[in-house]
């Protein structure tokens, strides 16, 4: 996919700027540095600066900003940690980037109900630190230490999704400022409801295009009595994937199971100072009672042995486990940093799990012919994997080459009844693939967008161009 | 809530009727008996006849019917098994009831991927019969043997939701005929996706007001190696609920846990020829490996003993288990049949589980003053319970009395951050409560409805009156 240079824009109306200054004072930022910081992507997309940045401190701040922006016909783009992968927060039509990172209060924890309510700018790691003494945890963990609001907006997941689901399952309710500057709560705190259209799930994954999420009520889970992590190398990728599929078929409630190819292991070893054998490897985590975990492990070890797996290397101490999973979470940075000065590009297909071995093997064959370094890692229990390319930003032909490989990968996944985006969202990068994937259903999405945001001011140019 | 008599309607346009006859032949029914069958509710709502009934046999039939109805400005109301509780399928503005019960093919079962695709008219019991040899099962089980399409439309759940979720989690993808007579598929078959707005979840629970579901792709689960069911009587309701909350807090993965009060046990004993002690009782089911189930049981038995529970009466044989859960599924009919000639009314609040004891106890105190017989049963692990009233249809003051009790119950649940409808949907019966529950969010729902169905022809008068 090519990204044409952005068209020139008129500067912000001075009267609008004055009204922003009057309402937001020191919360308003106009410096080049601050605009740069909110106009950059972590991946290969070109920078696109907002005209202004406003740090919101309350839902009321967001309401007033929405009112001012809609009156002046200025785009408004929510921003959390800026760690999204598909250019989801880039202000491609300018406007105001509303930074929610200072809305980082944990409002309530209802331990008996296994839920909590947080402001959108809370980051996932801070939430889990806060929860530790309650005996509960929040399982959704994209690689980055993202904000909960950003994770809801892109329908993020991570390494625990095979057991605990994604943000689709984790979000109980949202507080949203709508394009007409109303504050709605999408649901009550009951764990299930059949009360009309599922607005919670409509806003989860809508990437700020239908309104701005300011508070999130999340489902939590009890910290398991026993947690055991292990790594296991395999002779073949097929053997590794078969081990996972067979485990799930036997009802083993795997908490985490991640695949990393040999190149990715090399990158992780270097970045995180580990010494894993450089072969296709599974990272496992088992949750349960001590007896239950022992039973899960016995089943999975036997399956791994039958599929060309080596010995399990255990990490049972909390610090060892933390080190292992920190290495996994930093795998993207590890891969991109293998090549000095490189820019990263992460693919994100997800297929029915029975098709995963073929999808990865065909992709590996394609990568074998590539000139750009690439690693593979994935949430194998979900059928979701990433190829991480490390691209020389001064070599346009590399971008072309990766773009073509990604196109073949997405087509391969779609032919297997898979999706072009398992967890990164559509943003800028997956728009044409969204149409290839869902056809006329995208027209329904456009109709919904036009109905709720008729002037296309909320994160315009994302998911689809109107 | 009072239901005024329906306004008189003009008969169907003869030209429209001719076009229906030409296209649908023997699939079209105009007899009083057939219209009665599609204009009746299982509960207390007045009959509302459709002008015609069409039995669809394919998605193409539905497309053509939608085209004819929209051209002629005639309402179209999807109908499955007709077992909904809130008047969800009643043609309150006339029109064509499209009966999907003959679209009952199981299209594909992908055992390796734990999913299947079925036509909307397949019933849940038939699906599980079909799946038995695959080692998989479909867990969602409302009391009635409902159709999968109807269950998706009302976001139904049942006794397994505490472990396996509701139709919100169970539906992977839908085929929908939209109001502009297009056929869309809302998602691919991958287990997770971040591909734009979550249309699957938007249509789940939309009660036929945004389009007509013709096919459903469902998540399945492996049949557990060990299944054990038990009943346990308690000295107090508080003790029963505390046992459940404490079990969940300890991470026991209860598959089913249902509460029945003494009156409901009396009704079940009579209807299903059981001999359970007539006290507040929990029905349990445990799923897992033999060792895992034994561990779960030991934990829960110890908690029950500490909370005034009696001995567990076990049903380990498949036939015994089936008898127990059949009795539970027929509890609504059992309750209503306690009073000859009575009409049933089932309430459906769901609250955060920490509030459940207070919610039930306050409701019991209110019921103690009532003149209409009532039982209580519920999905205690979800915080969802039903009061089932048996109303004399010839005593209007009984309907008034139940309406007032239900109003107090819903207000009580809303004050506890609960919902007016845990699993029955909004239909006709919960419209004013939906607004009390979600306020301005209902305006967003209306906006979505108007955008997708601007002439209000799809199941008009449900969820909200436009």
Contacts between the chains, C-beta under 8 A, distances in Angstrom:
chain1	res1	chain2	res2	distance
A	110	B	352	6.6
A	110	B	354	6.7
A	112	B	245	6.6
A	112	B	249	7.5
A	112	B	352	8.0
A	112	B	353	7.0
A	112	B	354	3.8
A	113	B	352	4.2
A	113	B	353	5.7
A	113	B	354	5.0
A	114	B	248	7.5
A	115	B	352	7.3
A	135	B	249	7.8
A	154	B	194	5.8
A	155	B	193	7.8
A	155	B	194	4.3
A	155	B	198	7.3
A	156	B	194	7.4
A	157	B	192	5.9
A	161	B	192	6.3
A	165	B	169	7.6
A	166	B	192	5.2
A	168	B	192	7.4
A	168	B	198	6.8
A	168	B	201	7.4
A	169	B	165	7.6
A	169	B	169	6.5
A	178	B	440	7.9
A	178	B	444	6.5
A	182	B	440	5.0
A	182	B	443	7.6
A	183	B	440	7.6
A	184	B	438	7.5
A	184	B	439	7.1
A	184	B	440	5.1
A	184	B	441	4.1
A	184	B	444	6.2
A	185	B	438	7.2
A	185	B	439	7.6
A	185	B	441	6.5
A	186	B	438	7.6
A	186	B	441	5.8
A	187	B	419	7.6
A	187	B	438	7.5
A	188	B	414	7.4
A	188	B	417	5.2
A	188	B	418	5.8
A	188	B	419	4.9
A	188	B	437	6.2
A	188	B	438	7.8
A	189	B	352	5.1
A	189	B	417	4.2
A	189	B	418	7.5
A	190	B	350	4.1
A	190	B	351	5.7
A	190	B	352	6.2
A	190	B	382	8.0
A	190	B	383	5.8
A	190	B	384	7.5
A	190	B	413	8.0
A	190	B	417	7.2
A	190	B	418	4.7
A	190	B	419	4.6
A	190	B	422	6.8
A	191	B	350	7.2
A	191	B	352	7.5
A	191	B	353	7.3
A	191	B	382	5.4
A	191	B	383	6.0
A	192	B	157	5.9
A	192	B	161	6.3
A	192	B	166	5.2
A	192	B	168	7.4
A	192	B	350	5.9
A	192	B	382	5.5
A	192	B	384	6.5
A	192	B	419	7.9
A	192	B	422	5.7
A	192	B	423	6.7
A	193	B	155	7.8
A	193	B	350	6.2
A	193	B	419	3.9
A	193	B	421	6.6
A	193	B	422	6.3
A	194	B	154	5.9
A	194	B	155	4.3
A	194	B	156	7.4
A	194	B	205	5.7
A	194	B	348	7.9
A	194	B	419	7.8
A	194	B	421	4.7
A	194	B	422	6.5
A	194	B	423	5.2
A	194	B	424	6.0
A	194	B	425	4.6
A	194	B	426	7.2
A	195	B	419	5.1
A	195	B	420	6.3
A	195	B	421	5.2
A	195	B	426	6.4
A	195	B	430	7.3
A	195	B	434	5.6
A	195	B	437	5.7
A	195	B	438	6.5
A	196	B	205	7.1
A	196	B	426	5.5
A	196	B	434	5.4
A	196	B	438	7.0
A	196	B	442	6.8
A	196	B	445	5.2
A	196	B	463	5.3
A	196	B	464	7.6
A	197	B	202	6.1
A	197	B	205	6.6
A	197	B	206	5.8
A	197	B	210	7.9
A	197	B	445	4.6
A	197	B	448	6.1
A	197	B	449	7.9
A	197	B	463	7.6
A	198	B	155	7.3
A	198	B	168	6.8
A	198	B	198	7.8
A	198	B	201	4.6
A	198	B	202	6.2
A	198	B	204	6.6
A	198	B	205	5.4
A	199	B	441	5.8
A	199	B	444	6.0
A	199	B	445	6.9
A	201	B	168	7.4
A	201	B	198	4.6
A	201	B	201	3.4
A	201	B	202	7.1
A	202	B	197	6.2
A	202	B	198	6.2
A	202	B	201	7.1
A	202	B	202	5.6
A	202	B	448	7.9
A	204	B	198	6.6
A	205	B	194	5.7
A	205	B	196	7.1
A	205	B	197	6.6
A	205	B	198	5.4
A	206	B	197	5.8
A	210	B	197	7.9
A	222	B	248	7.9
A	222	B	249	6.3
A	222	B	250	7.3
A	222	B	251	4.6
A	224	B	251	6.3
A	225	B	251	6.7
A	245	B	112	6.6
A	248	B	114	7.5
A	248	B	222	7.9
A	249	B	112	7.5
A	249	B	135	7.9
A	249	B	222	6.3
A	250	B	222	7.3
A	251	B	222	4.6
A	251	B	224	6.3
A	251	B	225	6.7
A	251	B	288	7.6
A	251	B	289	7.5
A	253	B	253	7.9
A	288	B	251	7.7
A	289	B	251	7.6
A	289	B	295	5.9
A	291	B	291	6.2
A	291	B	292	7.8
A	291	B	295	5.8
A	292	B	291	7.8
A	292	B	292	5.4
A	292	B	295	6.6
A	295	B	289	5.9
A	295	B	291	5.8
A	295	B	292	6.6
A	348	B	194	7.9
A	350	B	190	4.1
A	350	B	191	7.2
A	350	B	192	5.9
A	350	B	193	6.2
A	351	B	190	5.7
A	352	B	110	6.6
A	352	B	112	8.0
A	352	B	113	4.2
A	352	B	115	7.3
A	352	B	189	5.0
A	352	B	190	6.2
A	352	B	191	7.5
A	353	B	112	7.0
A	353	B	113	5.7
A	353	B	191	7.3
A	354	B	110	6.7
A	354	B	112	3.9
A	354	B	113	5.0
A	382	B	190	8.0
A	382	B	191	5.4
A	382	B	192	5.5
A	383	B	190	5.8
A	383	B	191	6.0
A	384	B	190	7.5
A	384	B	192	6.5
A	413	B	190	8.0
A	414	B	188	7.4
A	417	B	188	5.2
A	417	B	189	4.1
A	417	B	190	7.2
A	418	B	188	5.8
A	418	B	189	7.5
A	418	B	190	4.7
A	419	B	187	7.6
A	419	B	188	4.9
A	419	B	190	4.5
A	419	B	192	7.9
A	419	B	193	3.9
A	419	B	194	7.8
A	419	B	195	5.1
A	420	B	195	6.3
A	421	B	193	6.6
A	421	B	194	4.7
A	421	B	195	5.2
A	422	B	190	6.7
A	422	B	192	5.7
A	422	B	193	6.3
A	422	B	194	6.5
A	423	B	192	6.7
A	423	B	194	5.2
A	424	B	194	6.1
A	425	B	194	4.6
A	426	B	194	7.2
A	426	B	195	6.4
A	426	B	196	5.5
A	430	B	195	7.3
A	434	B	195	5.7
A	434	B	196	5.4
A	437	B	188	6.3
A	437	B	195	5.7
A	438	B	184	7.6
A	438	B	185	7.2
A	438	B	186	7.7
A	438	B	187	7.5
A	438	B	188	7.9
A	438	B	195	6.5
A	438	B	196	7.0
A	439	B	184	7.1
A	439	B	185	7.6
A	440	B	178	7.9
A	440	B	182	5.0
A	440	B	183	7.6
A	440	B	184	5.1
A	441	B	184	4.1
A	441	B	185	6.5
A	441	B	186	5.8
A	441	B	199	5.7
A	442	B	196	6.8
A	443	B	182	7.6
A	444	B	178	6.5
A	444	B	184	6.3
A	444	B	199	6.1
A	444	B	452	7.0
A	445	B	196	5.2
A	445	B	197	4.6
A	445	B	199	6.9
A	447	B	451	5.2
A	447	B	452	6.3
A	448	B	197	6.1
A	448	B	202	7.9
A	448	B	448	6.1
A	448	B	451	6.3
A	448	B	452	7.6
A	449	B	197	7.9
A	450	B	451	7.1
A	451	B	447	5.2
A	451	B	448	6.3
A	451	B	450	7.1
A	451	B	451	3.4
A	452	B	444	7.0
A	452	B	447	6.3
A	452	B	448	7.6
A	463	B	196	5.3
A	463	B	197	7.6
A	464	B	196	7.7
